[in-house]
Each structure stands twice: as structure tokens, then as C-alpha cells.
Amino acid sequence: MSRPGKSAAWRQQLRRSIGWTLLIKFFALIALWALFFSPAQRVDVGPERVESRLALDAGTERPDD
């Protein structure tokens, strides 16, 4: 059997390694959110922007609902 001290050291090293890995992944997720999903990255979509994308004239009549 192994000594209790050796087993505890191995487990502590594993906990530390897992902890650092989770911390790095957490910061990576924050960076991805900030780069792609934050409010600063959202596009303002209004009627004028939709008309320009659909190539509609401002004077064109819209179909009734």
C-alpha cells in the first residue's frame, strides 16, 4: 500500500490542475462572450435598415395585413 502522504499530495496536485483548467476555461468563455455576444456587438435593426437590405423604396406601398 502507498503512504497516506503520497496519496494526499497526488490528489492535491490533481485538484490544483483541475482548478487552473476550469479558471482558464472560465476566462476563455468570458472573452468569447465579450467578442461575439456582448451588447456592444449587437446591430440596431430598424425599418430603414430592413428596407435597404430588401431593396425597397421608401415610397413603395406595403401590403396590408
Backbone as CSV, one residue per row, in Angstrom:
resi,resn,N_x,N_y,N_z,CA_x,CA_y,CA_z,C_x,C_y,C_z
1,MET,0.835,-1.189,0.000,0.000,0.000,0.000,0.872,1.241,0.000
2,SER,0.304,2.295,-0.529,1.055,3.541,-0.560,0.871,4.302,0.743
3,ARG,1.785,5.197,0.959,1.716,6.009,2.174,0.615,7.047,2.040
4,PRO,-0.007,7.441,3.156,-1.070,8.445,3.106,-0.579,9.794,2.584
5,GLY,0.645,10.175,2.886,1.173,11.464,2.436,1.320,11.535,0.932
6,LYS,1.750,10.449,0.323,1.932,10.410,-1.129,0.583,10.502,-1.850
7,SER,-0.416,9.828,-1.327,-1.751,9.853,-1.914,-2.362,11.247,-1.809
8,ALA,-2.191,11.885,-0.679,-2.747,13.224,-0.481,-2.065,14.237,-1.397
9,ALA,-0.770,14.103,-1.598,-0.043,15.029,-2.470,-0.518,14.888,-3.913
10,TRP,-0.768,13.651,-4.349,-1.243,13.421,-5.703,-2.629,14.037,-5.910
11,ARG,-3.505,13.845,-4.928,-4.855,14.412,-5.024,-4.823,15.938,-5.008
12,GLN,-3.959,16.502,-4.193,-3.851,17.965,-4.139,-3.343,18.508,-5.470
13,GLN,-2.381,17.844,-6.062,-1.869,18.274,-7.360,-2.964,18.168,-8.434
14,LEU,-3.763,17.097,-8.382,-4.856,16.936,-9.336,-5.900,18.035,-9.151
15,ARG,-6.257,18.338,-7.907,-7.212,19.432,-7.639,-6.701,20.758,-8.169
16,ARG,-5.431,21.027,-7.943,-4.840,22.280,-8.420,-4.879,22.336,-9.943
17,SER,-4.556,21.237,-10.604,-4.555,21.195,-12.061,-5.972,21.402,-12.611
18,ILE,-6.941,20.737,-12.028,-8.322,20.899,-12.462,-8.804,22.319,-12.194
19,GLY,-8.449,22.872,-11.071,-8.836,24.241,-10.739,-8.301,25.257,-11.739
20,TRP,-7.026,25.133,-12.097,-6.442,26.054,-13.080,-7.101,25.884,-14.445
21,THR,-7.383,24.644,-14.821,-8.032,24.393,-16.098,-9.416,25.031,-16.143
22,LEU,-10.199,24.865,-15.079,-11.527,25.473,-15.021,-11.452,26.993,-15.034
23,LEU,-10.467,27.547,-14.358,-10.304,29.000,-14.332,-9.966,29.542,-15.728
24,ILE,-9.078,28.861,-16.434,-8.710,29.274,-17.791,-9.915,29.166,-18.720
25,LYS,-10.687,28.088,-18.597,-11.880,27.941,-19.429,-12.910,29.019,-19.112
26,PHE,-13.061,29.374,-17.864,-13.995,30.422,-17.472,-13.620,31.748,-18.126
27,PHE,-12.350,32.114,-18.069,-11.911,33.358,-18.700,-12.010,33.291,-20.221
28,ALA,-11.810,32.118,-20.800,-11.984,31.971,-22.244,-13.448,32.189,-22.635
29,LEU,-14.371,31.666,-21.837,-15.793,31.893,-22.104,-16.162,33.363,-21.978
30,ILE,-15.604,34.047,-20.989,-15.852,35.486,-20.834,-15.330,36.241,-22.053
31,ALA,-14.150,35.880,-22.528,-13.574,36.550,-23.702,-14.429,36.307,-24.944
32,LEU,-14.894,35.073,-25.140,-15.752,34.783,-26.287,-17.063,35.553,-26.213
33,TRP,-17.647,35.629,-25.029,-18.887,36.396,-24.875,-18.643,37.864,-25.208
34,ALA,-17.540,38.416,-24.691,-17.250,39.831,-24.931,-16.994,40.114,-26.411
35,LEU,-16.379,39.171,-27.105,-16.059,39.388,-28.519,-17.253,39.182,-29.450
36,PHE,-18.163,38.277,-29.110,-19.212,37.920,-30.053,-20.640,38.163,-29.580
37,PHE,-20.903,38.183,-28.272,-22.279,38.231,-27.800,-22.604,39.412,-26.904
38,SER,-21.679,40.278,-26.630,-21.930,41.403,-25.735,-22.860,42.415,-26.409
39,PRO,-23.504,43.266,-25.625,-24.401,44.277,-26.212,-23.702,45.208,-27.205
40,ALA,-22.410,45.416,-27.053,-21.679,46.279,-27.982,-21.607,45.667,-29.384
41,GLN,-21.781,44.352,-29.493,-21.684,43.675,-30.785,-23.029,43.544,-31.491
42,ARG,-24.101,43.964,-30.848,-25.432,43.833,-31.438,-25.683,44.942,-32.443
43,VAL,-26.371,44.597,-33.507,-26.670,45.533,-34.578,-28.071,46.092,-34.360
44,ASP,-28.212,47.398,-34.506,-29.512,48.032,-34.390,-30.274,47.817,-35.697
45,VAL,-31.409,47.144,-35.598,-32.204,46.851,-36.778,-33.486,47.665,-36.706
46,GLY,-33.623,48.567,-37.659,-34.808,49.401,-37.742,-35.452,49.256,-39.106
47,PRO,-36.589,49.912,-39.303,-37.283,49.802,-40.599,-36.427,50.254,-41.780
48,GLU,-35.641,51.304,-41.600,-34.811,51.794,-42.704,-33.759,50.763,-43.098
49,ARG,-33.173,50.121,-42.122,-32.136,49.120,-42.400,-32.739,47.897,-43.101
50,VAL,-33.932,47.506,-42.683,-34.596,46.373,-43.330,-34.944,46.722,-44.771
51,GLU,-35.451,47.932,-44.984,-35.777,48.356,-46.353,-34.544,48.352,-47.242
52,SER,-33.427,48.801,-46.720,-32.214,48.835,-47.543,-31.735,47.426,-47.877
53,ARG,-31.908,46.486,-46.953,-31.498,45.099,-47.213,-32.434,44.399,-48.183
54,LEU,-33.724,44.786,-48.147,-34.694,44.161,-49.035,-34.863,44.927,-50.341
55,ALA,-34.132,46.012,-50.497,-34.155,46.854,-51.690,-35.546,47.415,-51.950
56,LEU,-36.193,47.893,-50.907,-37.498,48.521,-51.049,-37.337,50.023,-51.117
57,ASP,-38.171,50.666,-51.884,-38.178,52.119,-51.926,-39.004,52.639,-50.756
58,ALA,-38.686,53.833,-50.300,-39.448,54.418,-49.220,-40.864,54.757,-49.672
59,GLY,-41.056,54.999,-50.974,-42.377,55.353,-51.487,-43.217,54.146,-51.885
60,THR,-42.677,52.971,-51.843,-43.406,51.770,-52.227,-44.463,51.446,-51.181
61,GLU,-45.652,51.130,-51.660,-46.713,50.771,-50.726,-46.445,49.383,-50.153
62,ARG,-46.782,49.267,-48.900,-46.609,47.977,-48.231,-47.943,47.240,-48.271
63,PRO,-47.906,45.929,-48.390,-49.166,45.166,-48.399,-49.876,45.299,-47.053
64,ASP,-51.195,45.304,-47.097,-51.979,45.365,-45.862,-51.957,44.013,-45.176
65,ASP,-52.064,44.071,-43.855,-52.096,42.802,-43.090,-53.469,42.201,-43.086
